[in-house]
Amino acid sequence: MTSLPAKQLEQAAALRSRPWPAGFLWGSATAAAQIEGAGHEDGKEDSIWDAFARVPGAVVNGDTPEVAVDHYHRMPEDVALMKSLGLGSYRFSTSWARIKPGDRTVNQAGLDFYSRLVDELLGAGILPWLTLYHWDLPQAVEEQGGWASRDTAHRFRDYADTVYGALGDRVQHWTTFNEPFCSSLLSYAAGIHAPGRISREDALAAVHHQHLGHGLAAGALRELGAGNVGITLNLSNAIPADLTDEADLDAARRFDALQNRIYLEPLLLGRYPEDFLHDVAGLGFEQLVHDGDLAAISAPLDFLGVNYYHDDNVSGHPLPEGDPGFAAATDREVASPFVGSEHITFPTRGLPRTGMDWEINPDGLRHLLTRLGAEYPDLPPLYVTENGAAYDDEITAGGRIHDVERTQFVLDHVGSVADAIAEGADVRGYFLWSLLDNYEWAWGYGKRFGMVHVDYETLVRTVKDSGLVYSSLIRNALTGA
C-alpha cells in the first residue's frame, strides 16, 4: 500500500480505527452469468443473456458470456484468491439455466459445480452467501412467457427447492432475487437488458411476478429449514433538483416509486404504493395481484440486501441547454414507458463520475441506510450487498494496477457505512462489487468493476490497489488493529 497517495493512506488508517459491530461481515460479490463461462458445457443451456447477446446491437461489441472469466474451470484458484484477500463471505449466484436447463429435469453436473464451490468456500473459512436469481432466466422459460407469466413464479419456487435440496445442509444465507428493478423494468420495459422486451404491461407483470416468486420461494425455503432468507434491492435517493419546484418534486416522487417503493412497500408493508397505482391506472396492474399474494410477498425477511451505486438528481423539466444529464441511460430509459415519466430528467450536479457515467456521492449511501430505518420501523438487518465503481485500468510495467479512483471510491463509501452505523443504522455487512472484472451485461467487457483485474486474453488475475486496500481494511477491522 506504500504506492497510495498520502491522502488515501491517511484515510485508510482512520477507517481502521472506526468501531465496527461485532461479527460485521466483510465480503465481495459476483454473478454466475458474469463470471462462470462454460456457457454450454456440462448440460447448461441458453439463459436469456446467452440469447440476448446474439441479438445484433444488444451488447457492446457483440460480447457474449460464453467464456466470461472462466470461473467454472478456475473456481478453486478464485476461492484461494478470496482467502488471500481475507474475505469473510462470498456472495455468488446459482444459474437456473445450469441447474435446470430449460427448467426441465435437474442437471446434476450443474448442482455438483455449486456443491464443490460451497465446499471450497467452507474449507477456506469463507461464508457462502447464495443468490438464487441474478437475471439469468432459462431462455426456454422466457419463450413460455418469462416473468410476464405468473407461472414463472411457481417455476422459480420449484427451482429454489431444488437448490436447497443440494446445498441447504451447508448454505446458511439465501437471497431470492438480486435487483428486481433491473430484471423487470430494465428488461421488460426499457428493453436494454435481457430479454429485451419493450412493454409497459409486461414490465409491470414482471414486477409483481418476481415479488410473488420471492414470496413463494422464501416460504418454501423456510419450510425446508432455511434460517436466513432475504432479498437484495438496488436502491437510490431520488432527489428533486429544486426543492421548491412542484414539477421537480413530482418527478422525484414518480421516480422514487419506480426505483424504490414498488419493491420496498410490498416486501415490508404488504402493499403497493397508492401513488404508483394511480400513475399506472389503466395498465391492468391491480388485476395481476391475487388474493394472498401480498401476504406471501410480505412475510418477514431475515435481512435486506442494499445495492447502492449512485443517487438520482431528478427534474420534471427538460434538461438545460448543454446539460447531457448525469444518469446512465438505464435510469432515463426505464422511466420513459410509464405514464407521465417522459417529463423525468436527470440534470447534472457537477459531481465526479465513474466510468459508467454515474455521479459519485458517498454520503448518499449513509443517507439511504439511515433513511430506510426511519421510514420502515420493522426493517430487518441491512447488508450492503453491492457497492463499487467501474473505471479504466492500466497495468504498470511492474505488474501493478494503481486504480486511484476506485480506491478512493471504496474508502469513501466504507466510511459512509461506518457513519450510518454510528447514526443507528443496523448494517451488519459490506460486500464490494466486484471480486473480478467480468461480463458487464449490455456493456460487454468494456466496463471493469473488479478489485481483481482479469486479462481477457490470458484470464490472468491481478489484484488491484483497491483490492489491497480493501483487504487491509478487512484484516484490521477483524483484529481491531
Secondary structure, DSSP 8 states (H G I E B T S, - for coil): -TTS-HHHHHHHHHHHTS---TT-EEEEE--HHHH---TTSTT---BHHHHHHTSTTSSGGG--SSSTT-HHHHHHHHHHHHHHHT-SEEEEE--HHHHSGGGSS--HHHHHHHHHHHHHHHHTT-EEEEEEESS--BHHHHTTTGGGSTHHHHHHHHHHHHHHHHHTTT--EEEEEE-HHIIIIIHHTS-SSTT----HHHHHHHHHHHHHHHHHHHHHHHHHT-SEEEEEEE---EEES-TT-HHHHHHHHHHHIIIIIHHHHHHHHSS--HHHHHHTTTSSHHHH--TTHHHHHTS--SEEEEE----EEEBSS---TT---SS-HHHHHHHTTSTTGGG-B----S--B-TTS-B--THHHHHHHHHHHHH-TT---EEEEE----------TTS----HHHHHHHHHHHHHHHHHHHTT--EEEEEEE-SB----GGGTTS----SEEE-TTT--EEE-HHHHHHHHHHHHHHHT-
